[in-house]
Each structure stands twice: as C-alpha cells, then as structure tokens.
Amino acid sequence: MPNPLPVPTPDVPRASWDWRSGVRWFGAEFLVVVTGVLVALAVGAWWQSREDQAKEAAYLTQLAADLRETERAAAEADAFLLPVDRAGSLLWLSFYRSDPPPRDSLLALAERAMWMSSVRPVTGTAEALVATGDLALVRDDSLRTAVTAYLERTRGRLYDHEQFDRSWVAAERRMRRHVDPTESALRLYAPETLDGFLHEMGVPEADLADLEPPFPFDPVAFLRDEGALQDAFEMANAKRNLLTVRRAMAADARALRQRVEAELE
C-alpha cells in the first residue's frame, strides 16, 4: 500500500528571548535599588551629621560653662585671699622693721596670714570629651588641639598648686606653735561670733571675758625667733606662688572659653 502523502502543517514561530529587553529591565531594577540605598545612606548621613552637630554644640556649651565657673572661682578666691596674702607679707616684713607693729596688730597679721582657700578648675567636660573620644565631634582641628593642650597645662598647674599648698600647710602648722589661735580668736572676733561657733560645737555657754590664754603672745620674743621668721617667709612665699598658679589657671580658662564661644557663634 502506497504511503500517504504528508499533511502540510502551518508554520509555528519558535519562541525566542529578547535579551535586550531583559537587560533594560534588570538595569532599571538595579538603578532603583542602588538609588534607594544611596538615598537611605544620604539621609542617614545627614541625620547623623545633625546629631553630631547637636552633640558638639551641647559639649561646647557645657565646656564654656565649666571654664566660666573656673574663672569665677578664681576671681572669688582672689577677692578673699588678696587681703590674706597681704597680711602674710606684712607679717614676714615685720621681722625687718625697726618699728614693728603693736602687739594686737602683729597678732592680727599672724591670724589672718594663716587663712587659706584653694581653687580647683572645673575640667569635667573637657576630661569627658577626651576620655570618651567625643573630642572628634569638634570639627575645628585647632579647637580640638586647644582643648587637649588646656588639659595638659591644667594638670601641670594642679601639680604645682599641690606642691605650693603643701609647703604652705607645713609652714602654717609650725606658725601655730608661735601663735595661739584661740588667743587670736578671743581678741579678734566678736563675742557673738565665738558664742555661735561654740554653740555649734556643743560647748555650753561660757563667759568669754573670763578666758585667759595660757601662753600669751609675746611680740618681742616672736620677732626674735629665727624659726618664726622662716615660717612667716615660707607662708608668704607659698601664697605668692599659689596666687601665680591661680591666676594662670584663670587665664588659661579665659583663653579657651573665648575660643569655644567664638565657635558657638
């Protein structure tokens, strides 16, 4: 039997993938993703920058307040200590005078010369900036350097202050062997002041006029005592050095505060 003729079939186009269209689609999707990432990074960087600037401003504001407090404390100490320092110098020079001051005046100089008040700079914010690494938030390179230099100088000033203060304390303790502080208090302070002091200490009321010092101050013997002269000199010299350090601390604080406030403006 003869083979049947083949039945013709319509032509069916073969499926094909348009790679150009795929590349365009992939590029568009990739661009959307990259753009989104870049926008997110930019927004994050902008937000972080704003936070950093806010933290920087907060740090600098507090730093300026610390420095201003250091200046205030130094000025307050000067107001209190300058008359005291002057009394110490006059006490020392009394040994060289041909006409020494009267007994009560000399006793008053000795009493006042033994007063003291210490000044310590406020460095908490500057220390925190360095210790935490937040000093990097300060964008001005020269200001960052100024903060670290201020801390180094202040540490050196505090060391000097401690040494001079120890010298003064040692001389002051020796001076009290020559001057009875109770006698000077009885002669120099108002009775109501002493009564209030004794009352706070739990001492019963007493007639202060009846109290007599067991070792009354002898100005002639005092001014002829070589040890008293040496102690008076060491007290006066230590206070002069403490004054120099105190004013240097204030000058350092003032200079840095002015730079910080200029940065905040």
C-alpha positions as a printed NumPy array, in Angstrom:
array([[  0.   ,   0.   ,   0.   ],
       [  1.451,   3.261,  -1.014],
       [  2.498,   5.697,   1.781],
       [  0.046,   8.55 ,   2.338],
       [  1.216,  11.965,   1.428],
       [  2.156,  14.125,   4.456],
       [ -0.404,  16.641,   5.555],
       [  1.035,  20.108,   5.476],
       [  1.044,  21.954,   8.907],
       [  1.103,  25.677,   9.419],
       [  4.414,  27.234,  10.365],
       [  4.66 ,  27.876,  14.187],
       [  7.202,  30.554,  15.149],
       [  9.876,  29.331,  17.591],
       [  9.94 ,  31.008,  20.973],
       [ 12.881,  33.356,  21.404],
       [ 14.173,  35.529,  24.445],
       [ 14.783,  39.201,  23.804],
       [ 17.975,  39.756,  25.86 ],
       [ 17.997,  43.466,  25.167],
       [ 14.672,  43.891,  26.908],
       [ 15.913,  41.784,  29.85 ],
       [ 18.999,  43.906,  30.246],
       [ 16.914,  47.052,  30.234],
       [ 14.587,  45.635,  32.876],
       [ 17.488,  44.481,  35.06 ],
       [ 19.204,  47.841,  34.693],
       [ 16.073,  49.687,  35.699],
       [ 15.547,  47.465,  38.759],
       [ 19.218,  47.756,  39.72 ],
       [ 19.079,  51.513,  39.366],
       [ 16.006,  51.656,  41.607],
       [ 17.716,  49.536,  44.271],
       [ 21.002,  51.458,  44.126],
       [ 19.208,  54.785,  44.181],
       [ 17.205,  53.661,  47.201],
       [ 20.346,  52.553,  49.015],
       [ 22.164,  55.783,  48.194],
       [ 19.203,  57.879,  49.291],
       [ 18.97 ,  55.906,  52.538],
       [ 22.69 ,  56.352,  53.14 ],
       [ 22.47 ,  60.045,  52.371],
       [ 19.516,  60.518,  54.716],
       [ 21.308,  58.516,  57.415],
       [ 24.481,  60.541,  56.965],
       [ 22.507,  63.794,  57.063],
       [ 20.692,  62.722,  60.206],
       [ 23.932,  61.553,  61.854],
       [ 25.571,  64.831,  60.925],
       [ 22.74 ,  66.746,  62.563],
       [ 23.007,  64.624,  65.709],
       [ 26.778,  65.067,  65.8  ],
       [ 26.451,  68.829,  65.416],
       [ 23.866,  68.917,  68.201],
       [ 26.162,  66.895,  70.477],
       [ 29.095,  69.115,  69.578],
       [ 27.097,  72.231,  70.456],
       [ 25.981,  70.68 ,  73.76 ],
       [ 29.543,  69.746,  74.659],
       [ 30.903,  73.177,  73.759],
       [ 28.134,  74.942,  75.667],
       [ 28.882,  72.905,  78.788],
       [ 32.625,  73.352,  78.292],
       [ 32.188,  77.123,  78.157],
       [ 30.131,  76.95 ,  81.363],
       [ 32.882,  74.935,  83.097],
       [ 35.527,  77.42 ,  82.023],
       [ 33.397,  80.343,  83.142],
       [ 32.98 ,  78.689,  86.548],
       [ 36.752,  78.273,  86.822],
       [ 37.198,  81.978,  86.14 ],
       [ 34.505,  82.871,  88.693],
       [ 36.04 ,  80.663,  91.39 ],
       [ 39.489,  82.16 ,  90.787],
       [ 38.125,  85.715,  90.973],
       [ 36.209,  84.89 ,  94.155],
       [ 39.337,  83.378,  95.693],
       [ 41.318,  86.486,  94.756],
       [ 38.775,  88.725,  96.472],
       [ 39.108,  86.661,  99.657],
       [ 42.806,  85.821,  99.55 ],
       [ 44.454,  89.07 ,  98.456],
       [ 43.966,  90.74 , 101.882],
       [ 45.056,  87.469, 103.492],
       [ 48.138,  87.242, 101.291],
       [ 48.955,  90.87 , 102.077],
       [ 48.732,  90.112, 105.81 ],
       [ 51.201,  87.262, 105.381],
       [ 53.675,  89.504, 103.566],
       [ 53.322,  92.22 , 106.21 ],
       [ 53.876,  89.631, 108.948],
       [ 57.104,  88.49 , 107.288],
       [ 58.327,  92.074, 106.76 ],
       [ 57.571,  92.901, 110.407],
       [ 60.731,  90.995, 111.34 ],
       [ 62.793,  93.546, 109.4  ],
       [ 61.132,  96.726, 110.644],
       [ 62.818,  98.984, 113.167],
       [ 59.34 ,  99.971, 114.407],
       [ 57.336,  96.705, 114.458],
       [ 53.55 ,  96.925, 114.626],
       [ 51.808,  96.909, 118.021],
       [ 51.143,  93.6  , 119.716],
       [ 47.486,  93.266, 118.707],
       [ 48.248,  94.312, 115.117],
       [ 51.009,  91.738, 114.894],
       [ 48.701,  89.101, 116.362],
       [ 46.028,  90.039, 113.825],
       [ 48.529,  89.748, 110.948],
       [ 49.586,  86.31 , 112.158],
       [ 45.988,  85.152, 112.483],
       [ 44.965,  86.397, 109.053],
       [ 48.121,  85.03 , 107.439],
       [ 47.002,  81.549, 108.467],
       [ 43.828,  81.687, 106.382],
       [ 43.677,  79.878, 103.075],
       [ 41.231,  78.859, 100.366],
       [ 42.013,  76.521,  97.479],
       [ 40.825,  76.814,  93.89 ],
       [ 40.362,  73.856,  91.575],
       [ 39.44 ,  74.312,  87.917],
       [ 36.287,  72.633,  86.595],
       [ 37.511,  70.183,  83.951],
       [ 34.735,  67.565,  83.868],
       [ 33.519,  68.311,  80.341],
       [ 36.997,  68.59 ,  78.851],
       [ 38.006,  65.324,  80.521],
       [ 34.856,  63.599,  79.214],
       [ 35.493,  64.825,  75.663],
       [ 38.944,  63.259,  75.665],
       [ 38.128,  60.095,  77.631],
       [ 35.099,  59.114,  75.509],
       [ 36.6  ,  60.032,  72.148],
       [ 33.83 ,  62.568,  71.604],
       [ 36.503,  65.193,  71.056],
       [ 36.277,  64.044,  67.422],
       [ 32.838,  65.697,  67.314],
       [ 34.575,  69.073,  67.441],
       [ 35.042,  69.926,  63.773],
       [ 37.64 ,  72.65 ,  64.251],
       [ 41.062,  70.985,  64.365],
       [ 42.701,  73.886,  66.177],
       [ 39.979,  73.895,  68.836],
       [ 40.465,  70.173,  69.453],
       [ 44.162,  70.827,  69.94 ],
       [ 43.375,  73.738,  72.264],
       [ 41.195,  71.511,  74.477],
       [ 43.874,  68.834,  74.891],
       [ 46.565,  71.471,  75.457],
       [ 44.366,  73.125,  78.101],
       [ 44.003,  69.84 ,  79.952],
       [ 47.744,  69.213,  79.903],
       [ 48.507,  72.698,  81.191],
       [ 45.83 ,  72.414,  83.862],
       [ 47.24 ,  69.134,  85.128],
       [ 50.64 ,  70.775,  85.417],
       [ 49.13 ,  73.767,  87.233],
       [ 47.323,  71.468,  89.654],
       [ 50.561,  69.64 ,  90.408],
       [ 52.314,  72.942,  91.122],
       [ 49.35 ,  74.091,  93.214],
       [ 49.504,  70.928,  95.291],
       [ 53.232,  71.364,  95.956],
       [ 52.898,  75.007,  96.988],
       [ 49.842,  74.204,  99.101],
       [ 51.799,  71.521, 100.965],
       [ 54.592,  73.992, 101.622],
       [ 52.102,  76.498, 103.   ],
       [ 50.339,  73.931, 105.197],
       [ 53.628,  72.774, 106.712],
       [ 54.694,  76.369, 107.466],
       [ 51.235,  77.231, 108.811],
       [ 51.335,  74.308, 111.248],
       [ 54.733,  75.433, 112.511],
       [ 53.492,  79.024, 112.811],
       [ 50.741,  77.874, 115.145],
       [ 53.46 ,  76.87 , 117.617],
       [ 54.266,  80.572, 117.899],
       [ 50.72 ,  81.934, 117.813],
       [ 47.868,  80.557, 119.893],
       [ 44.865,  80.537, 117.545],
       [ 42.454,  80.635, 120.48 ],
       [ 44.024,  83.812, 121.839],
       [ 43.841,  85.479, 118.453],
       [ 40.216,  84.406, 118.116],
       [ 39.35 ,  85.815, 121.54 ],
       [ 40.932,  89.138, 120.669],
       [ 39.903,  89.498, 117.031],
       [ 36.38 ,  88.093, 116.786],
       [ 33.167,  89.478, 118.16 ],
       [ 31.839,  87.57 , 121.211],
       [ 28.604,  86.677, 119.432],
       [ 30.61 ,  85.06 , 116.629],
       [ 32.564,  82.92 , 119.065],
       [ 29.439,  82.092, 121.06 ],
       [ 27.781,  80.849, 117.888],
       [ 30.819,  78.754, 116.991],
       [ 30.985,  77.186, 120.462],
       [ 27.25 ,  76.523, 120.433],
       [ 27.511,  74.688, 117.11 ],
       [ 30.297,  72.568, 118.598],
       [ 28.095,  71.617, 121.559],
       [ 30.065,  73.661, 124.104],
       [ 27.941,  75.059, 126.97 ],
       [ 27.677,  78.81 , 127.333],
       [ 30.724,  80.45 , 128.866],
       [ 31.789,  83.969, 129.767],
       [ 34.438,  84.545, 127.146],
       [ 35.728,  87.585, 129.021],
       [ 36.943,  85.304, 131.808],
       [ 39.081,  83.22 , 129.474],
       [ 42.821,  83.895, 129.587],
       [ 45.343,  82.36 , 127.179],
       [ 47.782,  80.033, 128.978],
       [ 50.629,  81.096, 126.67 ],
       [ 50.049,  84.757, 125.817],
       [ 51.56 ,  86.049, 122.626],
       [ 54.895,  87.788, 123.179],
       [ 55.65 ,  90.038, 120.19 ],
       [ 59.255,  90.715, 121.226],
       [ 60.113,  87.024, 121.549],
       [ 58.183,  86.262, 118.36 ],
       [ 60.112,  88.792, 116.257],
       [ 63.407,  87.471, 117.602],
       [ 62.585,  83.86 , 116.82 ],
       [ 64.507,  82.648, 113.753],
       [ 62.058,  79.763, 113.271],
       [ 59.086,  82.148, 113.282],
       [ 60.818,  84.294, 110.649],
       [ 61.428,  81.26 , 108.445],
       [ 57.84 ,  80.09 , 108.844],
       [ 56.473,  83.552, 108.045],
       [ 58.626,  83.717, 104.909],
       [ 57.615,  80.243, 103.723],
       [ 53.937,  81.042, 104.252],
       [ 54.225,  84.32 , 102.323],
       [ 56.275,  82.727,  99.541],
       [ 53.897,  79.784,  99.165],
       [ 50.924,  82.139,  98.939],
       [ 52.686,  84.225,  96.294],
       [ 53.265,  81.063,  94.252],
       [ 49.677,  79.938,  94.787],
       [ 48.472,  83.332,  93.571],
       [ 50.58 ,  82.955,  90.416],
       [ 49.178,  79.472,  89.725],
       [ 45.611,  80.56 ,  90.473],
       [ 45.803,  83.459,  88.033],
       [ 47.428,  81.268,  85.395],
       [ 44.515,  78.815,  85.728],
       [ 42.057,  81.676,  85.257],
       [ 43.955,  82.981,  82.214],
       [ 44.023,  79.509,  80.622],
       [ 40.291,  79.078,  81.215],
       [ 39.52 ,  82.536,  79.818],
       [ 41.523,  81.969,  76.642],
       [ 39.863,  78.617,  75.889],
       [ 36.389,  79.908,  76.77 ],
       [ 36.742,  82.751,  74.28 ],
       [ 37.674,  80.282,  71.539],
       [ 34.781,  77.979,  72.425],
       [ 32.258,  80.819,  72.463],
       [ 33.551,  82.041,  69.106],
       [ 32.934,  78.544,  67.704],
       [ 29.381,  78.55 ,  69.085],
       [ 28.5  ,  81.877,  67.484]])
